[in-house]
Amino acid sequence: MDLSWTRQDLSRRRALAAATGLAAGALLPTARASARAGTFTNPVIWQDFADIDVIRVGDTYYASASTMHYSPGAPVLRSYDLVNWEIAGHSVPTLDFGAKYDLNGARGYVRGIWASSLAYRPSNRTFYWLGQIDFARTYVYTATAAEGPWSRLTTISTPYYDAGLLVDSDDTLYVAYGNTTISVAQLSPDGRSQVRTQQVFTTPSSVGTLEGSRFYKINGQYYIFLTRPANGQYILKSSGGPFGPYTLRQVLLNLPGPIPGGGVPHQGGLVQTQSGAWYYLAFVDAYPGGRVPALAPVTWTSDGWPVVQTVGGAWGTSYPSPAVPTPPRQVTPMTGVDTFDGTTLKPRWEWNHNPDNTKWAVGNGLTLRTATVTNDLYWARNTLTHRIQGPTSTATVLLDHSGMRDGDRAGLALLRDSSAWIGLKRDGGTTRLVMVNGLTMDGNWNTTGTGTEAASAPVQGTRVWLRASADIRPGSARPGTFSYSTDGTTFTRLGPTFSMGNDWRFFMGYRFALFNHATQALGGAVRITRFDLSTP
């Protein structure tokens, strides 16, 4: 994906305008969706996981996704059937790419981990993650297990934009990358440096913008799988080696997606099952929730081109389930209760920018000590986020506020470039329950509104249940609501409905967020003993 602000806007507008009246490329005859056992329903994950790279290692599937300014970055998803997924870990343990990722004098919103690549190298039984940061350089991280620990292998001076990493059959490492002009780089045998790079393709003006490279070698042919944001997918094929020459073919264009109100599935990866079947795991633009993964079967023409199987002229809402061995276990649900036991956060959590690790702890609950003195939540460190489950879901937290100090603000937010929250304000020795909206950013991700108190209520005791409900069905602005309880059973609505916008330019979808920041002085703390993400 192209995140140079003006180029992204122009490339997407140009792609959408040029696509008017064009039909989807070579498609299989229509299949009929079935409600019988042995089918799956799209989206396979209704959470925000964009720019997907997907691989299979033995009987296990792994995928990586973009996380921008959230830390840790680049989640590694794991599945045994391509349909049911869990979060195994993160390839980038911390965003140590400059002070802005620490909210230290600058901010990294809509920067950081963009479209990147995940690969496995059988020769040394090692996973590789590769991605460029800030158009400046490329970072490579490795791990011997998908859940980690991951560590940085090297930094390469060439920024491999929207990169796809290929481990060739002879163990050579190649990277396909670029926007409109597509290049291939060869890495050194140890993966630490660049040996060679060469432009291999220039996108015709009739196509517009191509990016989001995924690099494959299939039956002796080299393929670079490319997206046309935000409505198409194309592929390059070479029989002459990784450096080409390449021939272009359209895979899909303006293909209706499986989510009502959502966009065209695109910018994902191809993967082969143990039985030899192929699938395409793409994402669907589905704001305000973000970009969510959808799966479709793929067949190949006799001359070696991929064809997406459609249902009624569209990406199916349902397909027969992939034929795979019986999973060894059930994956960990992405919803449910977290009581913050153990000594580490579960991988479903990501911080807004890097946290100050001296100001939080888990074990018998999550303790958030104030880490920033600010009246602006977008500047506050140690805001902990969780993806929203679609199409609608509710987050409920039990919060102990006995450790708050004057000037502290703590609670549960619906977080994006326009935000709102329910929580607690402590001032003059008194703690009040409040609903705040009007937290806003402009198109350069500078704060334009720090929030307006829209409703308040007295609070008794030291514990309160806070609840945020979110409707993230795409197609228009959607409602978010807030409520509270003193007993965990009866909830009282607080404040007006919050309208969650569906603009794509922040790239990430809305998230639930837990926060505690000071406006006067550090020293206060809250403890969250339970987080429950539930669906109707």
N, C-alpha and C positions, 0 to 999 in steps of 0.2 A: 504494500500500500504506500502511496505517495503522501508524505506528511509535510512536504514543503508547502506552506499554507496556500499560496496563490496557485501553485501548480496543481495541487490536489483539486481545488475548486474548478479550475479550468479544465483539467483532464477529465474529471467526472462529468462536467457539463458537456464537454465536447463529445465524450463517448455516448452520453445519453441522447444528445441531439442527432449525432450521426447515425444512431441505431434506429431512428424512426422508420417504421415500415419494414424492417428486416425480420425474417423468421429465424427460428432456432435452426442450427446446423444439424447435419445428418443424425437422425434419431431413429430408434428402433420402433417397430410397430407398437401400438398402444397396448399396455398390459392392464389388467383389471385388478384393482385393489381388493383385497380379501380381508374379512374380519375374523377369519378362522385362526386357530392357534398356529404359531409359527410365522407370524408377521410382526413387523415392527412399525412404529409410528414416528414420523418426523414432526418436529425436530428431535433428534436422538438425545440432545442435551438442550434444555431450554434455560440456558445460562449463557453469559457473555464470554465466549471463547472464539476469538477471531484469528484470521490469517493462519489457518491450521496447516501444520505439517504432520503427516501420519505415517507410521512405519509398523512393521511386524517383526518381532524377534522371537523365533520359535512359535509358541502358541499364544503369545501375548502381543497386544497392540498398544502402541504408545502414540501420543499426539502432543504437540506443543502449540502455544498460542501467544498472542500479544498481550502485554499488560501495561504498556506505557510507563506511567510514573508510579505504579504500585510496586511494593517491595515486600517479600522477594519477588523476582520477575520470572517470566517464561515458565508457566506451570507445565508440569509433565502429567498428562492424563494417561490412565491405564484402563484397558478393557480386554476381555477374553472373547468377545463376540461382536465387536464394532458397534454395539447398540447400547450397552450398559457401561458407563464410564465412572471412574473415580479419579480423584486428584492424588497422585503419588508423591509429588514433591515439586521443586522448582529448580530450573537449571542455573539461574542467576541468584545466588544467595543474598546479595546486597547490591544496590545500584551505586557502586563506588566509581561513578563517572564524573564527579564534580560536586561542588558544594550545593548546587541547585537541587540535587536529589536528596539533600538533607534539610531542605527549607532553610538554608543558611545564606541569607542575603539575596537569594534568587529562588525561583521555583521551576520545577521540571514538568509541569502539566503538559500533557500531549507531547511528551518527548520520551526518551527512555527506550523500552523494549517494543519495537515495531515488528513488522513481519520478519521472521527469523527461521532458522532451520534446525531440525533434529535428525540425527542419523546414528546408525550403529555400525561399528567396525568389527567384523568377526575376528580379524587377525589378532587383535589385542583385547577382544571382548569388552569394548569400551563404547559408551554413548558419547556423542559429540553434539554440542549446541553451538551454533554460529550465528552472529548477528552484528549489524553495524549500529553505532550509537552516535547521534547528533551529526550525521554526515561527515564525521571526522575520522573514524577508524573502526575496525572490526575486532570483535572479541570472540574467543573460542573457549568454551568450558567443557570439561570432560567429567565422566563418572563411570564407575564400573557397575553401578546399579541405578536404575531410573529414579529411585527415591532419594538418591544421594548417598554420601555427601558429594556435591559438585565443587570443582575448583577450576580456577582460570588456568588454561594451558598457555595461551599466548595472546598478544595483541598484534594485529596486522594493520599497517598504515593505510592500505586501500579500504575505503568504506564500501563493503559489498551490499549495495542497496537491495532490499527485498530478496535475500539470498536463498538459494537452494543448494544444499550440500549433497554430493554424490560420492559414495564409496564404490569405486569401479570394481569389476570382477578381478582385476589384477592388484587390488588394494590401493590404487592411486586415488587421491582425494581431489575432486573438482568442485568448483563453485560456479553456478550460473547466477547472474545478477543484472540489475539495471532497470531503468525506466525508459521505454520506447527504444533506446539503444541497448541491446542485450549483449552481455559479454560472458566469457567463460574464463575462469582462473584455475590454474593447477597449483596445488599446494605441495610443499616439501613432504617427503615420506613421514616425517614426524608431525605434520600438520601445523607447524609453528610459523611458517613463512610462505610467501608467494614465490613460485618459481617462474610463472608465466601468466600473462593475461592477454586476451585477444577479443576484440569485438566480433560477434558471430552473426548478428542480425540487426537490421534496422526496421522498425515497424512501419508499414506503408501508411501514408496519410489517410487512406480510405478506411483503415482500421482505427486509427487514433492512438490511444495510449495502451501499452502492454507493460505489465510489471508482475510482481508476486511470483518469482520463479520457483519452480520445483523441478528437480533434475533427476532423471531416471535412465537406467539402461535396461531395456526389455528386449529379450530375444535378439541380442546383438545390436539393437538400434538405440540411439541416444535420443531422449525426449526432454524438452524443456516445456513444462506446463505453465501457462501464463494467464493472468487475469486481465480483463479489460474492465476497469472500475466504472460503474458498479453493476454491470449488466451482462457481462460476457466472459467466456473462457475460450482460450485458443491453445494450440500446441504446436511446437516445432519438432521436426523429426530429422535425424541425420543418420545415414548409413555409412558416413565417411569418418566417423570418430567424434569425440567430444567437442572439437573445434569446428565442426561442420564440414560442408555447407548444410544449412538447414532449410527445410520446406515448411511453410505455415499452413495450418488448417484450422477452421473454426470448429469448436466443440459444441458450444451453445451460445445463444444470444437472445436476450429478452425472454428467456424461458420462465413461465410463471412458476413461482416458488410454492412450497408446501404450507406456508404460514399466511393466513388471510391478512392483508394489509402490509405484508413484508415484501422484501425485494427479491431479486434474482439470485439463486445460489451461485456462488463463485468463490475464487481465491481459497482453494483448499488443496488436497493432495490425493493421489492415487495409491491404493494398497491392494495387495494380492493375498487372498486367504490361503490356508493350508491346502485346500482342495483345488486351487488354481483359479478361483473366481476373483473378479476385480470389482472394486468399489471406489467411489469418489466421495470423500468427506469434505464438504464445502461449508461456507457459512452464509447465512441469510441476514441481510440488514433488517433489523427488527427493533428499532428504537421506539420507546425509550429504554427498552431492556438491553440493547446492545446488538451484537452480532452472534448469532447462535448456530450451532452445527447441525447440518442435515446430511443424510446418507442416501446414496442411490447406487444401484448396480451399474456396471460398465461392461460392455462387450467390445470386441475388436474386429475391425474389418479384415478381409483376407490380405490386404496390403499394409496392415499394421497401424491403423488409426483407431483411437478410442471412441466409443459411442455410448452416450448416457441413455439408459433405459427410462422412458417416460411413461406416465399414466395419464391418459386423456389429454395428451399434448402438454403436460406439465410435469415438473419434478414431483413425484408421488408423495402424498401424505402417508402412504403405507406401501410396503414391499414385503415379499417373503424374507424371513430372517436369514442371514448368512448361515451356510452350512459349516459349522465349526465343531471341534471336539467339545464335549461337556466341560464347562468352566470348572476349574479346580475349587472355586469358592465364589460366593457372592461379593460383588464390589461394595465398597463403603458408600452409603447414600450421600448425596450432596445436600440433603436436607436433614432435618431432625434436630436433636438436642445436643448441645455442647455445654458441659459443666466445667470446662477448662481444667481438667485433671491432668496429671502427668507434669512433665517439666518443660514441654515445648508446645507451641501452638500447632494445631492441626493444619494440614496444608490447604484447607478451604479458606483460610484467612490470609489477607494481604494488607499491608499498611499503606496509607496514603503518604508516599515518599518513604525514605528510610526512617525507622524509629530511632529514638534515643533509648538504647537498650538498658540504661540504668534507671529508666522511669516506668518500667512495667514488669509484671511477673505473672506466672500462672502456677496453679496448684491450689486446690480448694477455691477455685474462682480465678477471674482475671482482675488483677489490680492495675489500674491506670493512675499513675501519679502525674500531676501537671508537669508538662515538659516545655511549655511555651507561654510567655506572657503576651497576649494579643487579644484584640476584640474581633479577630477575623478567623473563622474556622478554617479557611483555605490556607492560612499560615501556620496553623496549629500542628505541631508534631504529635506523633503517637495516636493518630486517628486510625482505628482498625476497621477494615472493610470486609464485607461479605457479598458475593453476588446474589442478586435477586432471582428467585426461581419463577419461571413463567408457567402459564400466562398470568396468574395472580398468586401472590403468596404474602405471608404475614410473618414478621419477626417480632418476637416478644423477649424482653430481657428483664431479669430481676437485678435491681441495682441497689446497693447499700451506699448511701450518700453521707454517712456519719463523719467521714474524714474530709469533707469539703471545707474550704476556707473562703473567707470573704472575697468576692470577685470571681470565684470559680464558676465555670459553665460545663455541665456534663449531660450526656444524653445519647439519644438514638436518632440518627439523621437519615434522610434520603439524600444521597450525596451525588452531585454532578456539578456542571457549571451553573445550574440554578438549583438551589437546595433549600431544604426546610428540616426542622427537627423538633422533637419533643424531649424535654429534659428538665434540668434543675438549674436555677440561678440562686446563688447565695450572696446576699449583700446585707451589710449592717447586722450580721448575726442571725438573719432570717433566711430560710430556704423556701423558695416558691417553685411550683411546677409551672412550666411555660410551654407554649408552642410558638416557634419562631419561623417565619418565612422571609423571603426577600434577600436570601444570600445569593449573589449573582456575580458572574464573570463576564467580561467582554470577549470579543473574538481573538484577542491576544492573550487571554487567560489571566488578565489582571482583574482584581476584585473591583466590582462596581457597586456592590451592596453587601453590608456586613450583617444584615438581618433586622427584622422588625418584629417585636413581640405582638403576636396576633391574639393570644388568649393566655389566661393564667388561672391557677387554682391553688388553694393552700394545700400543704402536704403535711401529713401526720406521721410520726415515727421516723425511723431511719432507713426503711426499705420501701421501694416502690417498683411496681411492674410498669414498664413502658412498652408500647406496641406501635409498630408502623405497618400499614398494609399498602401494598403496591400492585397496581394493575399495569403490566408492561406489554399488553397486546399492542402490536405496532399499528401504524396508520394514522394516528392523531395523538394529540396530547392526552395523557391518561391521568386518572386520579390517584393521589396518595393521601392516606388519612392517618391520623394519630389518635391514640387513646391511652389511658392509664388505669391502673387498678391498685387498690390497697390490700387486696386479699388474693390476687392471682386468678380470680374467678369472674368477678363482675367488673367490666371495663367501661369507662366513661370517655366519650369522645371529647377531644380538646382541640379547638381551633378549626378554621375553615379547611375545606378540601384544598390540597396542594396539587397544582397542575404540573405534571412531569412532561417536559417538552420532548419532541421526537427528532430534533435536529441531529444530523450525523457528525457535525464537525468536531465535537469533543472526542469522537471515536469510541470511547468507552461508554457503556450503558450506566444507568443508575445503579447505585449500590446502597445496601444498608451499611451504616457506619456507627461505631461506638467511639465516643470521644470524651475527653476531659481536659480543658485548658483553663489557664488563669488569665484574668484581665488586670490583676493587681500585683501578685507576687506568687512565686512557686511555693510548694509545700503541701498542697492539698492532694487528696486521693479519693477515688471511688473504687468499689469492688463489685464486679459483675459475676454473679454466681451461676447464672444460667442464661443461655441463648437458645431459643427455639425457633427454627425456620420451618413453617408448615404451609401446606397448600390446602385448598378447600376439599 
